[in-house]
Amino acid sequence: MKDIPYNISGKKVELAMRNVIHSLEVKNKDALADPEALDYYPDLPELEP
């Protein structure tokens, strides 16, 4: 597992993760401490339907 995405204040970004998994736009990438961490998740075989 790569990085778990967190926002700038240190909370996990569950809504952003849900959007990535469901191929939806993540609207608040500016609020993420490491937005590149989201790039790892769209192609995970474990998340395929």
N, C-alpha and C positions, 0 to 999 in steps of 0.2 A: 504494500500500500504506500502510495506517495503521501504528499502533504494533505492534511485535512484543512479545508478552507476556513479561515476565521475572518471576522471583521476587524476593524482597527481597534475596537475596544476589547478584543479577545474572546468574543462569543463565536461559536460554530455557526456557519451560515446554512441552515437547513433549507430555507426557501430557495436559495441559489442552487444548492445541490439538487433539489427536486426538479428545478427547471432544467438543469443540465441533463439529468437522467431522462427527462421526458422531451428532450430536444426543443425546449422553449428558451426564449431570450432571457438572459440575466440582465436586469435593468440597472442594478446598483453596483456594478463592478468597482466603481470609485470608492465604495465603502469597505472593500476587502483589503486585508493586509497583504495578501499574496494572490492576486487574481489569476495568475498562471497556474495555480493549484487546481483550478477547475478543468484545465485542459486534459488532465489525466483520465477523467471519469467517463466521458461519452462513449468510449470504445471498450469498456470493460465487459468481457464475456459474461461475468456473473450478473450483470444488470440487463442483459438482453431478455426480451419477453419470451 
